[in-house]
Amino acid sequence: MPFPPSVLADGVVTLRPFELVDARTHLAGEDEELIRWLNGGPGTPEGVEAHVRRCMASWEAGGPTFTFGIRAGTEGLLVGTIDVRLEHEELVSGQAQLAYGLYPGARGRGFATRAVMLACRFAAAIPDISEAVIRVDPRNPGSAAVAVRAGFRYLGHRIEVREGGLDWYVRELLPPVDEPGASS
């Protein structure tokens, strides 16, 4: 099976691999929520550039993490990021974890839900991946709402070694269906 496409779009949101040119916009979009729920600490220009370089290297290596820039509108403005992680100490075989964050001006417009659905399409095309997982701090209801809107079901609350208690949401990933007229 060929590797899934690295650019996915639904007409409103486009996912494209995170690139070095995204670093400045990414740092400028950082706020308290991104720091608290996703980044683990405030970014610096050097730190963000190093992060983007690691993201690019992981793409080139074929994983285990695929970080996309979430782009919106016809201008393709960077509005956040989403990761598809194939390896994590809490995952079991066949699972991919999704982690996402939007910049303040992009929240509440449906971009995260659309990005999650596109990321599920990407993960479903990876051999041996059959389930997507979103792990959410229970104090982050916005992230949980995205999971539910994207078709995930609440699996339960788990105490994890490094992260403490997180709510797990899961969604079965169906293999991609060939489109009519597509060649195999």
VMD Tcl script that builds the backbone (N, CA, C; Angstrom):
set m [mol new atoms 552]
animate dup $m
set s [atomselect $m all]
$s set {name element resname resid chain x y z} {
  {N N MET 1 A 0.854 -1.192 0.000}
  {CA C MET 1 A 0.000 0.000 0.000}
  {C C MET 1 A 0.889 1.241 0.000}
  {N N PRO 2 A 0.613 2.220 -0.842}
  {CA C PRO 2 A 1.434 3.431 -0.878}
  {C C PRO 2 A 1.212 4.265 0.377}
  {N N PHE 3 A 2.190 5.115 0.673}
  {CA C PHE 3 A 2.093 5.997 1.826}
  {C C PHE 3 A 0.938 6.968 1.597}
  {N N PRO 4 A 0.198 7.326 2.656}
  {CA C PRO 4 A -0.932 8.257 2.480}
  {C C PRO 4 A -0.465 9.606 1.937}
  {N N PRO 5 A -1.347 10.316 1.269}
  {CA C PRO 5 A -0.976 11.652 0.778}
  {C C PRO 5 A -0.651 12.576 1.947}
  {N N SER 6 A 0.313 13.457 1.735}
  {CA C SER 6 A 0.724 14.358 2.817}
  {C C SER 6 A -0.047 15.671 2.810}
  {N N VAL 7 A -0.846 15.917 1.793}
  {CA C VAL 7 A -1.694 17.101 1.756}
  {C C VAL 7 A -3.129 16.623 1.639}
  {N N LEU 8 A -3.955 17.053 2.585}
  {CA C LEU 8 A -5.366 16.670 2.595}
  {C C LEU 8 A -6.198 17.934 2.717}
  {N N ALA 9 A -7.350 17.943 2.076}
  {CA C ALA 9 A -8.197 19.136 2.113}
  {C C ALA 9 A -9.660 18.736 2.042}
  {N N ASP 10 A -10.508 19.598 2.587}
  {CA C ASP 10 A -11.950 19.360 2.518}
  {C C ASP 10 A -12.706 20.556 1.929}
  {N N GLY 11 A -11.977 21.513 1.368}
  {CA C GLY 11 A -12.613 22.702 0.808}
  {C C GLY 11 A -12.610 23.891 1.757}
  {N N VAL 12 A -12.419 23.647 3.050}
  {CA C VAL 12 A -12.341 24.720 4.039}
  {C C VAL 12 A -10.977 24.697 4.729}
  {N N VAL 13 A -10.540 23.494 5.084}
  {CA C VAL 13 A -9.276 23.300 5.785}
  {C C VAL 13 A -8.348 22.449 4.923}
  {N N THR 14 A -7.079 22.784 4.958}
  {CA C THR 14 A -6.055 21.982 4.285}
  {C C THR 14 A -4.999 21.619 5.318}
  {N N LEU 15 A -4.607 20.357 5.319}
  {CA C LEU 15 A -3.486 19.908 6.142}
  {C C LEU 15 A -2.295 19.723 5.225}
  {N N ARG 16 A -1.175 20.302 5.625}
  {CA C ARG 16 A 0.067 20.170 4.868}
  {C C ARG 16 A 1.202 20.014 5.873}
  {N N PRO 17 A 2.211 19.207 5.564}
  {CA C PRO 17 A 3.298 19.034 6.526}
  {C C PRO 17 A 3.843 20.374 7.018}
  {N N PHE 18 A 4.109 20.423 8.307}
  {CA C PHE 18 A 4.670 21.601 8.963}
  {C C PHE 18 A 6.037 21.888 8.354}
  {N N GLU 19 A 6.308 23.153 8.034}
  {CA C GLU 19 A 7.544 23.541 7.364}
  {C C GLU 19 A 8.228 24.669 8.124}
  {N N LEU 20 A 9.495 24.871 7.834}
  {CA C LEU 20 A 10.278 25.897 8.505}
  {C C LEU 20 A 9.669 27.292 8.324}
  {N N VAL 21 A 9.072 27.560 7.172}
  {CA C VAL 21 A 8.457 28.879 6.949}
  {C C VAL 21 A 7.278 29.123 7.885}
  {N N ASP 22 A 6.789 28.064 8.553}
  {CA C ASP 22 A 5.665 28.192 9.477}
  {C C ASP 22 A 6.087 28.611 10.883}
  {N N ALA 23 A 7.377 28.569 11.169}
  {CA C ALA 23 A 7.862 28.771 12.543}
  {C C ALA 23 A 7.443 30.123 13.123}
  {N N ARG 24 A 7.631 31.201 12.383}
  {CA C ARG 24 A 7.316 32.540 12.907}
  {C C ARG 24 A 5.816 32.675 13.210}
  {N N THR 25 A 4.981 32.203 12.287}
  {CA C THR 25 A 3.529 32.273 12.493}
  {C C THR 25 A 3.124 31.417 13.686}
  {N N HIS 26 A 3.738 30.251 13.797}
  {CA C HIS 26 A 3.419 29.352 14.902}
  {C C HIS 26 A 3.749 30.008 16.241}
  {N N LEU 27 A 4.919 30.598 16.347}
  {CA C LEU 27 A 5.305 31.266 17.592}
  {C C LEU 27 A 4.372 32.438 17.891}
  {N N ALA 28 A 4.027 33.211 16.870}
  {CA C ALA 28 A 3.130 34.362 17.064}
  {C C ALA 28 A 1.737 33.918 17.505}
  {N N GLY 29 A 1.319 32.717 17.123}
  {CA C GLY 29 A -0.008 32.219 17.480}
  {C C GLY 29 A -0.103 31.610 18.860}
  {N N GLU 30 A 1.024 31.468 19.512}
  {CA C GLU 30 A 1.049 30.847 20.838}
  {C C GLU 30 A 0.364 31.747 21.862}
  {N N ASP 31 A -0.480 31.145 22.680}
  {CA C ASP 31 A -1.128 31.855 23.779}
  {C C ASP 31 A -1.171 30.935 24.997}
  {N N GLU 32 A -1.795 31.398 26.074}
  {CA C GLU 32 A -1.844 30.609 27.305}
  {C C GLU 32 A -2.439 29.229 27.091}
  {N N GLU 33 A -3.497 29.131 26.285}
  {CA C GLU 33 A -4.128 27.824 26.066}
  {C C GLU 33 A -3.198 26.844 25.365}
  {N N LEU 34 A -2.520 27.290 24.313}
  {CA C LEU 34 A -1.586 26.392 23.628}
  {C C LEU 34 A -0.447 25.987 24.556}
  {N N ILE 35 A 0.045 26.928 25.326}
  {CA C ILE 35 A 1.123 26.622 26.267}
  {C C ILE 35 A 0.647 25.593 27.295}
  {N N ARG 36 A -0.540 25.804 27.818}
  {CA C ARG 36 A -1.064 24.923 28.868}
  {C C ARG 36 A -1.389 23.529 28.362}
  {N N TRP 37 A -2.110 23.433 27.245}
  {CA C TRP 37 A -2.641 22.142 26.808}
  {C C TRP 37 A -1.744 21.401 25.831}
  {N N LEU 38 A -0.855 22.083 25.138}
  {CA C LEU 38 A -0.136 21.403 24.061}
  {C C LEU 38 A 1.375 21.560 24.131}
  {N N ASN 39 A 1.849 22.764 24.339}
  {CA C ASN 39 A 3.281 23.032 24.200}
  {C C ASN 39 A 4.124 22.702 25.421}
  {N N GLY 40 A 3.541 22.753 26.607}
  {CA C GLY 40 A 4.303 22.453 27.807}
  {C C GLY 40 A 5.141 23.606 28.328}
  {N N GLY 41 A 5.199 24.701 27.618}
  {CA C GLY 41 A 5.956 25.873 28.051}
  {C C GLY 41 A 6.024 26.884 26.932}
  {N N PRO 42 A 6.320 28.134 27.251}
  {CA C PRO 42 A 6.380 29.166 26.216}
  {C C PRO 42 A 7.496 28.888 25.212}
  {N N GLY 43 A 7.236 29.201 23.971}
  {CA C GLY 43 A 8.217 28.989 22.919}
  {C C GLY 43 A 9.183 30.154 22.789}
  {N N THR 44 A 10.280 29.861 22.132}
  {CA C THR 44 A 11.254 30.876 21.755}
  {C C THR 44 A 11.499 30.687 20.263}
  {N N PRO 45 A 12.007 31.702 19.568}
  {CA C PRO 45 A 12.282 31.509 18.139}
  {C C PRO 45 A 13.185 30.300 17.873}
  {N N GLU 46 A 14.199 30.131 18.692}
  {CA C GLU 46 A 15.121 29.009 18.496}
  {C C GLU 46 A 14.433 27.677 18.778}
  {N N GLY 47 A 13.659 27.629 19.862}
  {CA C GLY 47 A 12.968 26.403 20.244}
  {C C GLY 47 A 11.929 25.977 19.215}
  {N N VAL 48 A 11.175 26.951 18.699}
  {CA C VAL 48 A 10.160 26.633 17.690}
  {C C VAL 48 A 10.839 26.161 16.406}
  {N N GLU 49 A 11.919 26.815 16.010}
  {CA C GLU 49 A 12.627 26.376 14.804}
  {C C GLU 49 A 13.144 24.942 14.977}
  {N N ALA 50 A 13.690 24.634 16.139}
  {CA C ALA 50 A 14.182 23.272 16.392}
  {C C ALA 50 A 13.028 22.271 16.347}
  {N N HIS 51 A 11.878 22.651 16.911}
  {CA C HIS 51 A 10.695 21.781 16.872}
  {C C HIS 51 A 10.264 21.517 15.430}
  {N N VAL 52 A 10.188 22.560 14.631}
  {CA C VAL 52 A 9.769 22.398 13.235}
  {C C VAL 52 A 10.759 21.509 12.486}
  {N N ARG 53 A 12.030 21.677 12.746}
  {CA C ARG 53 A 13.041 20.817 12.097}
  {C C ARG 53 A 12.853 19.350 12.497}
  {N N ARG 54 A 12.509 19.091 13.775}
  {CA C ARG 54 A 12.228 17.704 14.197}
  {C C ARG 54 A 10.995 17.172 13.484}
  {N N CYS 55 A 9.983 18.010 13.331}
  {CA C CYS 55 A 8.762 17.602 12.620}
  {C C CYS 55 A 9.093 17.232 11.179}
  {N N MET 56 A 9.894 18.053 10.529}
  {CA C MET 56 A 10.269 17.796 9.138}
  {C C MET 56 A 11.095 16.513 9.031}
  {N N ALA 57 A 11.998 16.292 9.967}
  {CA C ALA 57 A 12.831 15.082 9.952}
  {C C ALA 57 A 11.965 13.836 10.146}
  {N N SER 58 A 10.953 13.939 10.985}
  {CA C SER 58 A 10.065 12.793 11.198}
  {C C SER 58 A 9.287 12.466 9.922}
  {N N TRP 59 A 8.854 13.495 9.197}
  {CA C TRP 59 A 8.193 13.259 7.910}
  {C C TRP 59 A 9.148 12.532 6.969}
  {N N GLU 60 A 10.372 13.026 6.870}
  {CA C GLU 60 A 11.351 12.422 5.962}
  {C C GLU 60 A 11.666 10.982 6.337}
  {N N ALA 61 A 11.621 10.665 7.629}
  {CA C ALA 61 A 11.916 9.313 8.106}
  {C C ALA 61 A 10.709 8.381 8.009}
  {N N GLY 62 A 9.555 8.922 7.627}
  {CA C GLY 62 A 8.354 8.092 7.575}
  {C C GLY 62 A 7.724 7.873 8.934}
  {N N GLY 63 A 7.931 8.813 9.856}
  {CA C GLY 63 A 7.305 8.750 11.168}
  {C C GLY 63 A 8.320 8.607 12.272}
  {N N PRO 64 A 7.875 8.420 13.460}
  {CA C PRO 64 A 6.550 7.971 13.855}
  {C C PRO 64 A 5.528 9.092 14.074}
  {N N THR 65 A 5.950 10.357 13.966}
  {CA C THR 65 A 5.015 11.468 14.151}
  {C C THR 65 A 4.935 12.274 12.868}
  {N N PHE 66 A 3.702 12.598 12.495}
  {CA C PHE 66 A 3.447 13.402 11.301}
  {C C PHE 66 A 2.736 14.673 11.757}
  {N N THR 67 A 3.441 15.793 11.689}
  {CA C THR 67 A 2.873 17.069 12.123}
  {C C THR 67 A 2.452 17.862 10.899}
  {N N PHE 68 A 1.191 18.241 10.909}
  {CA C PHE 68 A 0.605 19.031 9.829}
  {C C PHE 68 A 0.371 20.460 10.308}
  {N N GLY 69 A 0.548 21.417 9.420}
  {CA C GLY 69 A 0.036 22.750 9.638}
  {C C GLY 69 A -1.411 22.740 9.194}
  {N N ILE 70 A -2.288 23.296 10.007}
  {CA C ILE 70 A -3.699 23.423 9.649}
  {C C ILE 70 A -3.846 24.769 8.962}
  {N N ARG 71 A -4.322 24.741 7.720}
  {CA C ARG 71 A -4.466 25.966 6.925}
  {C C ARG 71 A -5.936 26.172 6.590}
  {N N ALA 72 A -6.346 27.435 6.599}
  {CA C ALA 72 A -7.754 27.756 6.370}
  {C C ALA 72 A -7.905 28.774 5.255}
  {N N GLY 73 A -9.033 28.660 4.576}
  {CA C GLY 73 A -9.388 29.632 3.552}
  {C C GLY 73 A -8.592 29.480 2.275}
  {N N THR 74 A -8.978 30.267 1.310}
  {CA C THR 74 A -8.304 30.220 0.013}
  {C C THR 74 A -6.875 30.731 0.092}
  {N N GLU 75 A -6.584 31.546 1.122}
  {CA C GLU 75 A -5.223 32.061 1.302}
  {C C GLU 75 A -4.308 31.020 1.932}
  {N N GLY 76 A -4.883 29.972 2.515}
  {CA C GLY 76 A -4.083 28.943 3.164}
  {C C GLY 76 A -3.360 29.435 4.398}
  {N N LEU 77 A -4.022 30.299 5.183}
  {CA C LEU 77 A -3.406 30.851 6.384}
  {C C LEU 77 A -3.203 29.768 7.432}
  {N N LEU 78 A -2.027 29.734 8.029}
  {CA C LEU 78 A -1.732 28.785 9.092}
  {C C LEU 78 A -2.534 29.183 10.325}
  {N N VAL 79 A -3.382 28.265 10.813}
  {CA C VAL 79 A -4.238 28.559 11.960}
  {C C VAL 79 A -3.980 27.625 13.136}
  {N N GLY 80 A -3.072 26.643 12.963}
  {CA C GLY 80 A -2.766 25.720 14.046}
  {C C GLY 80 A -2.007 24.520 13.521}
  {N N THR 81 A -1.891 23.510 14.379}
  {CA C THR 81 A -1.185 22.282 14.004}
  {C C THR 81 A -1.961 21.064 14.494}
  {N N ILE 82 A -1.681 19.936 13.865}
  {CA C ILE 82 A -2.226 18.660 14.319}
  {C C ILE 82 A -1.173 17.592 14.080}
  {N N ASP 83 A -0.976 16.740 15.074}
  {CA C ASP 83 A -0.039 15.626 14.986}
  {C C ASP 83 A -0.799 14.320 14.849}
  {N N VAL 84 A -0.250 13.422 14.046}
  {CA C VAL 84 A -0.671 12.027 14.009}
  {C C VAL 84 A 0.537 11.252 14.517}
  {N N ARG 85 A 0.402 10.698 15.716}
  {CA C ARG 85 A 1.516 9.995 16.361}
  {C C ARG 85 A 1.247 8.496 16.346}
  {N N LEU 86 A 2.179 7.755 15.769}
  {CA C LEU 86 A 2.017 6.310 15.674}
  {C C LEU 86 A 2.658 5.577 16.847}
  {N N GLU 87 A 3.455 6.271 17.621}
  {CA C GLU 87 A 4.101 5.655 18.775}
  {C C GLU 87 A 3.929 6.547 19.991}
  {N N HIS 88 A 3.490 5.938 21.072}
  {CA C HIS 88 A 3.389 6.605 22.373}
  {C C HIS 88 A 3.275 5.496 23.397}
  {N N GLU 89 A 3.878 5.702 24.538}
  {CA C GLU 89 A 3.903 4.639 25.548}
  {C C GLU 89 A 2.521 4.184 25.994}
  {N N GLU 90 A 1.506 4.999 25.830}
  {CA C GLU 90 A 0.153 4.640 26.256}
  {C C GLU 90 A -0.660 3.947 25.155}
  {N N LEU 91 A -0.181 3.981 23.925}
  {CA C LEU 91 A -0.928 3.382 22.814}
  {C C LEU 91 A -0.663 1.888 22.706}
  {N N VAL 92 A -1.629 1.185 22.135}
  {CA C VAL 92 A -1.438 -0.223 21.799}
  {C C VAL 92 A -1.307 -0.338 20.291}
  {N N SER 93 A -0.883 -1.482 19.834}
  {CA C SER 93 A -0.711 -1.717 18.410}
  {C C SER 93 A -2.004 -1.393 17.657}
  {N N GLY 94 A -1.866 -0.715 16.535}
  {CA C GLY 94 A -3.018 -0.364 15.717}
  {C C GLY 94 A -3.632 0.984 16.022}
  {N N GLN 95 A -3.107 1.675 17.041}
  {CA C GLN 95 A -3.643 2.985 17.400}
  {C C GLN 95 A -2.726 4.113 16.938}
  {N N ALA 96 A -3.347 5.235 16.589}
  {CA C ALA 96 A -2.650 6.482 16.298}
  {C C ALA 96 A -3.255 7.550 17.192}
  {N N GLN 97 A -2.410 8.357 17.805}
  {CA C GLN 97 A -2.897 9.437 18.648}
  {C C GLN 97 A -2.918 10.733 17.860}
  {N N LEU 98 A -3.972 11.503 18.030}
  {CA C LEU 98 A -4.069 12.829 17.418}
  {C C LEU 98 A -3.954 13.878 18.515}
  {N N ALA 99 A -3.189 14.921 18.244}
  {CA C ALA 99 A -3.056 16.055 19.168}
  {C C ALA 99 A -3.098 17.319 18.329}
  {N N TYR 100 A -3.895 18.286 18.740}
  {CA C TYR 100 A -4.134 19.469 17.916}
  {C C TYR 100 A -4.209 20.720 18.756}
  {N N GLY 101 A -3.959 21.833 18.102}
  {CA C GLY 101 A -4.095 23.130 18.735}
  {C C GLY 101 A -4.295 24.200 17.685}
  {N N LEU 102 A -5.162 25.131 17.990}
  {CA C LEU 102 A -5.428 26.255 17.088}
  {C C LEU 102 A -4.980 27.554 17.741}
  {N N TYR 103 A -4.620 28.508 16.904}
  {CA C TYR 103 A -4.263 29.838 17.378}
  {C C TYR 103 A -5.562 30.564 17.773}
  {N N PRO 104 A -5.481 31.540 18.674}
  {CA C PRO 104 A -6.692 32.155 19.241}
  {C C PRO 104 A -7.725 32.618 18.215}
  {N N GLY 105 A -7.327 33.294 17.164}
  {CA C GLY 105 A -8.290 33.826 16.203}
  {C C GLY 105 A -9.009 32.768 15.376}
  {N N ALA 106 A -8.533 31.536 15.428}
  {CA C ALA 106 A -9.130 30.460 14.624}
  {C C ALA 106 A -10.071 29.569 15.419}
  {N N ARG 107 A -10.118 29.743 16.714}
  {CA C ARG 107 A -10.946 28.869 17.551}
  {C C ARG 107 A -12.432 29.173 17.376}
  {N N GLY 108 A -13.236 28.135 17.564}
  {CA C GLY 108 A -14.686 28.299 17.504}
  {C C GLY 108 A -15.244 28.400 16.100}
  {N N ARG 109 A -14.466 28.033 15.093}
  {CA C ARG 109 A -14.919 28.147 13.706}
  {C C ARG 109 A -14.988 26.792 12.999}
  {N N GLY 110 A -14.789 25.709 13.750}
  {CA C GLY 110 A -14.895 24.369 13.181}
  {C C GLY 110 A -13.625 23.841 12.537}
  {N N PHE 111 A -12.552 24.627 12.573}
  {CA C PHE 111 A -11.309 24.200 11.919}
  {C C PHE 111 A -10.700 22.968 12.589}
  {N N ALA 112 A -10.729 22.907 13.920}
  {CA C ALA 112 A -10.123 21.764 14.621}
  {C C ALA 112 A -10.875 20.479 14.293}
  {N N THR 113 A -12.193 20.526 14.287}
  {CA C THR 113 A -12.973 19.330 13.967}
  {C C THR 113 A -12.668 18.861 12.548}
  {N N ARG 114 A -12.625 19.775 11.614}
  {CA C ARG 114 A -12.303 19.416 10.227}
  {C C ARG 114 A -10.888 18.838 10.128}
  {N N ALA 115 A -9.946 19.440 10.852}
  {CA C ALA 115 A -8.566 18.948 10.825}
  {C C ALA 115 A -8.487 17.534 11.399}
  {N N VAL 116 A -9.215 17.278 12.472}
  {CA C VAL 116 A -9.225 15.934 13.062}
  {C C VAL 116 A -9.788 14.928 12.065}
  {N N MET 117 A -10.842 15.282 11.385}
  {CA C MET 117 A -11.434 14.357 10.412}
  {C C MET 117 A -10.463 14.077 9.262}
  {N N LEU 118 A -9.759 15.096 8.801}
  {CA C LEU 118 A -8.753 14.883 7.752}
  {C C LEU 118 A -7.587 14.048 8.271}
  {N N ALA 119 A -7.164 14.298 9.501}
  {CA C ALA 119 A -6.073 13.507 10.087}
  {C C ALA 119 A -6.491 12.045 10.244}
  {N N CYS 120 A -7.758 11.805 10.538}
  {CA C CYS 120 A -8.256 10.424 10.604}
  {C C CYS 120 A -8.165 9.760 9.238}
  {N N ARG 121 A -8.459 10.504 8.194}
  {CA C ARG 121 A -8.337 9.964 6.837}
  {C C ARG 121 A -6.883 9.583 6.549}
  {N N PHE 122 A -5.952 10.442 6.960}
  {CA C PHE 122 A -4.527 10.158 6.788}
  {C C PHE 122 A -4.146 8.885 7.555}
  {N N ALA 123 A -4.518 8.823 8.840}
  {CA C ALA 123 A -4.153 7.674 9.674}
  {C C ALA 123 A -4.765 6.380 9.155}
  {N N ALA 124 A -5.988 6.447 8.647}
  {CA C ALA 124 A -6.663 5.243 8.140}
  {C C ALA 124 A -5.934 4.651 6.945}
  {N N ALA 125 A -5.189 5.457 6.231}
  {CA C ALA 125 A -4.466 4.975 5.049}
  {C C ALA 125 A -3.099 4.377 5.401}
  {N N ILE 126 A -2.729 4.422 6.675}
  {CA C ILE 126 A -1.459 3.840 7.111}
  {C C ILE 126 A -1.700 2.373 7.445}
  {N N PRO 127 A -0.928 1.483 6.863}
  {CA C PRO 127 A -1.123 0.053 7.147}
  {C C PRO 127 A -1.086 -0.237 8.652}
  {N N ASP 128 A -1.981 -1.096 9.085}
  {CA C ASP 128 A -2.073 -1.595 10.455}
  {C C ASP 128 A -2.601 -0.581 11.468}
  {N N ILE 129 A -3.030 0.586 11.034}
  {CA C ILE 129 A -3.646 1.549 11.954}
  {C C ILE 129 A -5.160 1.448 11.781}
  {N N SER 130 A -5.859 1.115 12.873}
  {CA C SER 130 A -7.301 0.903 12.788}
  {C C SER 130 A -8.097 1.746 13.777}
  {N N GLU 131 A -7.402 2.495 14.635}
  {CA C GLU 131 A -8.118 3.287 15.627}
  {C C GLU 131 A -7.351 4.573 15.920}
  {N N ALA 132 A -8.088 5.661 16.024}
  {CA C ALA 132 A -7.506 6.944 16.421}
  {C C ALA 132 A -7.874 7.215 17.871}
  {N N VAL 133 A -6.949 7.820 18.589}
  {CA C VAL 133 A -7.128 8.130 20.006}
  {C C VAL 133 A -6.861 9.617 20.206}
  {N N ILE 134 A -7.722 10.261 20.971}
  {CA C ILE 134 A -7.484 11.628 21.422}
  {C C ILE 134 A -7.508 11.577 22.941}
  {N N ARG 135 A -6.412 11.996 23.559}
  {CA C ARG 135 A -6.265 12.015 25.014}
  {C C ARG 135 A -6.415 13.462 25.471}
  {N N VAL 136 A -7.366 13.703 26.367}
  {CA C VAL 136 A -7.723 15.069 26.742}
  {C C VAL 136 A -7.679 15.239 28.255}
  {N N ASP 137 A -7.056 16.323 28.689}
  {CA C ASP 137 A -7.140 16.693 30.095}
  {C C ASP 137 A -8.604 17.056 30.367}
  {N N PRO 138 A -9.217 16.494 31.414}
  {CA C PRO 138 A -10.633 16.780 31.675}
  {C C PRO 138 A -10.933 18.257 31.929}
  {N N ARG 139 A -9.902 19.055 32.203}
  {CA C ARG 139 A -10.106 20.500 32.400}
  {C C ARG 139 A -10.105 21.260 31.074}
  {N N ASN 140 A -10.060 20.525 29.948}
  {CA C ASN 140 A -10.038 21.145 28.618}
  {C C ASN 140 A -11.277 20.699 27.834}
  {N N PRO 141 A -12.451 21.220 28.191}
  {CA C PRO 141 A -13.685 20.773 27.537}
  {C C PRO 141 A -13.746 21.101 26.047}
  {N N GLY 142 A -13.046 22.137 25.608}
  {CA C GLY 142 A -13.044 22.476 24.187}
  {C C GLY 142 A -12.441 21.371 23.341}
  {N N SER 143 A -11.352 20.788 23.816}
  {CA C SER 143 A -10.703 19.711 23.084}
  {C C SER 143 A -11.581 18.464 23.074}
  {N N ALA 144 A -12.222 18.181 24.188}
  {CA C ALA 144 A -13.142 17.036 24.245}
  {C C ALA 144 A -14.306 17.234 23.276}
  {N N ALA 145 A -14.809 18.452 23.173}
  {CA C ALA 145 A -15.927 18.736 22.259}
  {C C ALA 145 A -15.510 18.501 20.807}
  {N N VAL 146 A -14.268 18.849 20.459}
  {CA C VAL 146 A -13.767 18.587 19.107}
  {C C VAL 146 A -13.796 17.090 18.837}
  {N N ALA 147 A -13.315 16.296 19.787}
  {CA C ALA 147 A -13.291 14.838 19.614}
  {C C ALA 147 A -14.692 14.296 19.360}
  {N N VAL 148 A -15.647 14.733 20.147}
  {CA C VAL 148 A -17.020 14.247 19.995}
  {C C VAL 148 A -17.595 14.674 18.642}
  {N N ARG 149 A -17.391 15.926 18.250}
  {CA C ARG 149 A -17.909 16.394 16.956}
  {C C ARG 149 A -17.278 15.634 15.788}
  {N N ALA 150 A -16.046 15.147 15.977}
  {CA C ALA 150 A -15.355 14.412 14.908}
  {C C ALA 150 A -15.670 12.915 14.933}
  {N N GLY 151 A -16.632 12.519 15.742}
  {CA C GLY 151 A -17.082 11.126 15.724}
  {C C GLY 151 A -16.367 10.196 16.690}
  {N N PHE 152 A -15.634 10.739 17.642}
  {CA C PHE 152 A -14.969 9.919 18.644}
  {C C PHE 152 A -15.945 9.628 19.776}
  {N N ARG 153 A -15.763 8.479 20.414}
  {CA C ARG 153 A -16.591 8.148 21.578}
  {C C ARG 153 A -15.711 8.136 22.819}
  {N N TYR 154 A -16.308 8.518 23.917}
  {CA C TYR 154 A -15.585 8.544 25.188}
  {C C TYR 154 A -15.313 7.113 25.619}
  {N N LEU 155 A -14.051 6.795 25.876}
  {CA C LEU 155 A -13.669 5.454 26.303}
  {C C LEU 155 A -13.537 5.377 27.818}
  {N N GLY 156 A -13.066 6.442 28.440}
  {CA C GLY 156 A -12.916 6.440 29.889}
  {C C GLY 156 A -11.772 7.324 30.333}
  {N N HIS 157 A -11.627 7.402 31.631}
  {CA C HIS 157 A -10.576 8.201 32.261}
  {C C HIS 157 A -9.449 7.264 32.663}
  {N N ARG 158 A -8.230 7.611 32.298}
  {CA C ARG 158 A -7.074 6.777 32.619}
  {C C ARG 158 A -6.033 7.603 33.361}
  {N N ILE 159 A -5.443 6.974 34.347}
  {CA C ILE 159 A -4.323 7.585 35.050}
  {C C ILE 159 A -3.062 7.130 34.332}
  {N N GLU 160 A -2.288 8.090 33.838}
  {CA C GLU 160 A -1.083 7.783 33.078}
  {C C GLU 160 A 0.144 8.166 33.887}
  {N N VAL 161 A 1.216 7.447 33.654}
  {CA C VAL 161 A 2.440 7.634 34.427}
  {C C VAL 161 A 2.938 9.071 34.356}
  {N N ARG 162 A 3.059 9.626 33.171}
  {CA C ARG 162 A 3.662 10.956 33.018}
  {C C ARG 162 A 2.663 12.098 33.004}
  {N N GLU 163 A 1.457 11.830 32.559}
  {CA C GLU 163 A 0.521 12.925 32.307}
  {C C GLU 163 A -0.604 13.031 33.330}
  {N N GLY 164 A -0.692 12.098 34.259}
  {CA C GLY 164 A -1.784 12.128 35.220}
  {C C GLY 164 A -3.054 11.589 34.593}
  {N N GLY 165 A -4.197 12.093 35.044}
  {CA C GLY 165 A -5.479 11.600 34.548}
  {C C GLY 165 A -5.912 12.269 33.266}
  {N N LEU 166 A -6.176 11.456 32.244}
  {CA C LEU 166 A -6.653 11.967 30.960}
  {C C LEU 166 A -7.882 11.197 30.521}
  {N N ASP 167 A -8.788 11.901 29.867}
  {CA C ASP 167 A -9.950 11.256 29.261}
  {C C ASP 167 A -9.556 10.776 27.876}
  {N N TRP 168 A -9.927 9.546 27.563}
  {CA C TRP 168 A -9.610 8.953 26.266}
  {C C TRP 168 A -10.858 8.921 25.399}
  {N N TYR 169 A -10.688 9.372 24.168}
  {CA C TYR 169 A -11.720 9.311 23.141}
  {C C TYR 169 A -11.147 8.481 21.993}
  {N N VAL 170 A -11.949 7.588 21.432}
  {CA C VAL 170 A -11.467 6.716 20.358}
  {C C VAL 170 A -12.440 6.734 19.181}
  {N N ARG 171 A -11.884 6.446 18.020}
  {CA C ARG 171 A -12.692 6.348 16.798}
  {C C ARG 171 A -12.092 5.272 15.920}
  {N N GLU 172 A -12.942 4.354 15.474}
  {CA C GLU 172 A -12.488 3.337 14.538}
  {C C GLU 172 A -12.158 4.005 13.209}
  {N N LEU 173 A -11.075 3.552 12.598}
  {CA C LEU 173 A -10.664 4.090 11.309}
  {C C LEU 173 A -10.923 3.040 10.246}
  {N N LEU 174 A -11.745 3.383 9.311}
  {CA C LEU 174 A -12.029 2.466 8.219}
  {C C LEU 174 A -11.032 2.691 7.107}
  {N N PRO 175 A -10.575 1.615 6.472}
  {CA C PRO 175 A -9.623 1.788 5.369}
  {C C PRO 175 A -10.225 2.665 4.282}
  {N N PRO 176 A -9.385 3.412 3.582}
  {CA C PRO 176 A -9.899 4.271 2.516}
  {C C PRO 176 A -10.550 3.431 1.425}
  {N N VAL 177 A -11.585 3.983 0.854}
  {CA C VAL 177 A -12.295 3.328 -0.240}
  {C C VAL 177 A -11.836 3.962 -1.543}
  {N N ASP 178 A -11.526 3.129 -2.520}
  {CA C ASP 178 A -11.148 3.660 -3.832}
  {C C ASP 178 A -12.319 4.441 -4.411}
  {N N GLU 179 A -12.006 5.599 -4.949}
  {CA C GLU 179 A -13.038 6.433 -5.551}
  {C C GLU 179 A -13.364 5.876 -6.934}
  {N N PRO 180 A -14.617 6.029 -7.377}
  {CA C PRO 180 A -14.969 5.546 -8.719}
  {C C PRO 180 A -14.050 6.150 -9.768}
  {N N GLY 181 A -13.577 5.304 -10.645}
  {CA C GLY 181 A -12.707 5.760 -11.734}
  {C C GLY 181 A -11.255 5.816 -11.355}
  {N N ALA 182 A -10.927 5.605 -10.060}
  {CA C ALA 182 A -9.524 5.625 -9.634}
  {C C ALA 182 A -8.850 4.316 -10.012}
  {N N SER 183 A -7.604 4.384 -10.379}
  {CA C SER 183 A -6.895 3.161 -10.736}
  {C C SER 183 A -6.246 2.564 -9.496}
  {N N SER 184 A -6.114 1.256 -9.454}
  {CA C SER 184 A -5.533 0.582 -8.289}
  {C C SER 184 A -4.073 0.367 -8.450}
}
mol reanalyze $m
mol bondsrecalc $m
mol representation Tube
mol addrep $m
